[in-house]
Every structure is written in structure tokens, then in C-alpha cells.
């Protein structure tokens, strides 16, 4: 299965909506979209992963890289995850300590 990546602007926040599987074969499209947004001075980013059915370590690497890049510009990157199978990957790798993770998009936008 492929991954789809769409962006929606909510005021100063750019929401990146991701659906499908993020793995070694599909992660490049997410990496490119995030890099393009950050390079275009969008430094308040919410990545909505509620449509993601699978994520491997390649996907985690993309998100960690984007987080480092956005923080380098003084910005922030938050995640929206509502599925146990996706959040579990973040717990196992202790990335719940690194990322701000919300269960809903509304919660992310309100923070």
C-alpha cells in the first residue's frame, strides 16, 4: 500500500495529513513534503498520523529528522496518533519522551 500526504493550513499551523503505510518504500514522499514545508518557513507543524495503518523505523527516522530540522528554526512539530499499533512503535523506542503526541487534531491545534 502507498502513502498519501496532504497539507492543510490552520492559521500559522500547517497540518500534514498522512494516510497509508510509512515504510522504507514510501517514506521518501513524507520526508520530501516535510522538508519542503520547513524550508518554506512553516515551522509550526502538526503531523496527523490517524490515517496511518503501519509505520516502521524508516518512518520514525523521517519524523525525527523533521523534528530536528524544525527545532533548528525555533519551531515545533507535534504528532496526532490515535491508534495503539502506531503509538506502540513510539513507546518501544522511547520517542514518546521526544515528541509531543496528541490523540486528536483538535487537541494539537489547541496547544
C-alpha positions as CSV (number, residue, x, y, z in Angstrom):
1,X,0.0,0.0,0.0
2,X,1.2,3.5,-0.7
3,X,1.2,6.6,1.5
4,X,-0.7,9.8,0.8
5,X,0.4,13.1,2.2
6,X,-1.8,16.2,2.1
7,X,-1.3,19.6,3.8
8,X,-4.0,21.9,5.3
9,X,-3.2,25.3,6.7
10,X,-4.9,26.3,10.0
11,X,-3.7,29.8,10.7
12,X,0.0,29.7,11.5
13,X,0.0,25.9,11.8
14,X,0.4,23.5,8.8
15,X,-1.2,20.2,9.3
16,X,0.3,17.3,7.3
17,X,-2.3,14.6,7.0
18,X,-0.7,11.2,6.3
19,X,-2.6,8.0,5.3
20,X,-1.4,4.5,4.4
21,X,1.8,2.7,5.3
22,X,5.0,4.6,6.1
23,X,7.9,2.2,5.4
24,X,11.2,2.1,3.5
25,X,9.4,2.2,0.2
26,X,7.0,5.1,0.9
27,X,8.9,7.3,3.5
28,X,10.6,9.5,0.9
29,X,7.3,11.2,-0.1
30,X,6.7,12.2,3.6
31,X,10.3,13.2,4.0
32,X,10.2,15.5,0.9
33,X,6.9,17.1,1.9
34,X,8.1,17.9,5.5
35,X,11.4,19.2,4.2
36,X,9.7,21.4,1.6
37,X,7.3,22.9,4.3
38,X,10.1,23.6,6.8
39,X,12.3,25.1,4.1
40,X,9.4,27.4,3.2
41,X,9.4,28.7,6.7
42,X,6.5,26.6,8.0
43,X,7.9,25.9,11.5
44,X,4.7,25.1,13.4
45,X,3.8,21.7,12.0
46,X,1.3,19.0,13.1
47,X,1.7,15.6,11.5
48,X,-1.7,13.8,11.6
49,X,-1.0,10.1,11.6
50,X,-4.5,9.0,12.3
51,X,-4.8,7.6,8.8
52,X,-1.5,5.6,9.1
53,X,-2.0,1.8,9.2
54,X,1.7,0.8,9.6
55,X,4.9,2.6,10.4
56,X,8.4,1.1,10.5
57,X,11.7,2.5,11.7
58,X,12.2,4.4,8.4
59,X,9.1,6.4,9.1
60,X,10.3,7.1,12.7
61,X,13.6,8.3,11.2
62,X,11.8,10.7,8.9
63,X,9.8,12.2,11.8
64,X,12.9,12.5,14.0
65,X,14.8,14.3,11.1
66,X,11.9,16.7,10.6
67,X,11.7,17.4,14.3
68,X,15.5,18.2,14.5
69,X,15.2,20.5,11.4
70,X,12.1,22.4,12.7
71,X,13.6,22.9,16.1
72,X,16.7,24.3,14.4
73,X,14.5,27.1,13.2
74,X,12.9,27.6,16.6
75,X,9.7,25.8,15.6
76,X,7.8,22.8,16.8
77,X,6.5,19.6,15.3
78,X,3.6,17.8,17.0
79,X,2.1,14.4,16.2
80,X,-1.5,13.2,16.2
81,X,-1.8,9.4,16.9
82,X,-5.0,7.6,17.8
83,X,-4.1,4.0,17.1
84,X,-2.4,1.7,19.6
85,X,-0.4,-0.1,16.9
86,X,1.2,3.2,15.8
87,X,1.8,4.7,19.2
88,X,3.4,1.4,20.3
89,X,6.3,2.0,18.0
90,X,6.9,5.4,19.7
91,X,6.7,3.8,23.1
92,X,9.1,1.0,22.3
93,X,11.7,3.4,21.0
94,X,11.1,5.9,23.9
95,X,10.2,8.6,21.3
96,X,7.1,9.5,23.4
97,X,9.7,11.4,25.5
98,X,10.8,13.3,22.5
99,X,7.6,14.2,20.6
100,X,4.5,16.0,21.7
101,X,1.8,13.5,20.9
102,X,-1.9,14.2,20.9
103,X,-4.9,11.8,20.4
104,X,-6.9,14.3,18.3
105,X,-6.1,17.0,15.8
106,X,-8.2,19.5,17.8
107,X,-6.0,18.9,20.8
108,X,-2.9,19.5,18.8
109,X,-4.3,22.7,17.3
110,X,-5.4,24.0,20.7
111,X,-1.9,23.6,22.2
